[in-house]
């Protein structure tokens, strides 16, 4: 087997390529994280306008800022009040939903009233 210097020079192009690919992927995931957060805010506003019985929409999970968002992360929303089926239709029509490959790009949890 060659010496360490020879091994390093043979591996350097491979290492550099992998490092560049990882940096690009990290930037793409960071951009997707921002997109998910902005889409969650937009969905909350749209749902509130569409359903007067909806009392609260709460974003939780990895789409929140400073959370560990991954390329397969989804948007988690808890809802209080409102028509769940109608709200899920709004979420399903989201542009974010149509580009996601995970099983449920927007997930719902039924929240309890805080009154």
FENLIN-V508189 format. One record per pair of residues at least 4 apart in sequence whose C-alpha atoms are under 6 Angstrom apart, sorted by sequence separation. I is the first residue (numbers start at 1). GAP is how many residues later the second one is. D is the distance in Angstrom with one decimal. If there is no record, write none. Layout:
BEGIN
{{I;GAP;D} {I;GAP;D}}
END
This chain:
BEGIN
{{2;4;6.0} {8;4;5.8} {12;4;6.0} {39;4;6.0} {43;4;5.9} {62;5;5.1} {62;6;5.7} {62;7;5.0} {97;8;5.2} {63;12;5.8} {44;13;5.9} {61;15;5.9} {60;16;5.5} {59;17;5.8} {59;18;4.7} {58;19;5.5} {58;20;5.0} {57;21;5.7} {57;22;4.6} {56;23;5.7} {56;24;5.0} {55;25;5.4} {37;26;5.5} {55;26;5.4} {36;27;5.9} {54;27;4.5} {53;28;5.8} {54;28;3.9} {53;29;4.6} {72;30;5.6} {75;30;6.0} {76;30;5.8} {78;30;5.4} {74;31;4.5} {75;31;4.6} {76;31;4.9} {77;31;5.0} {78;31;4.5} {79;31;5.3} {80;31;4.8} {74;32;5.7} {78;32;5.6} {79;32;5.3} {78;33;5.6} {29;42;5.6}}
END
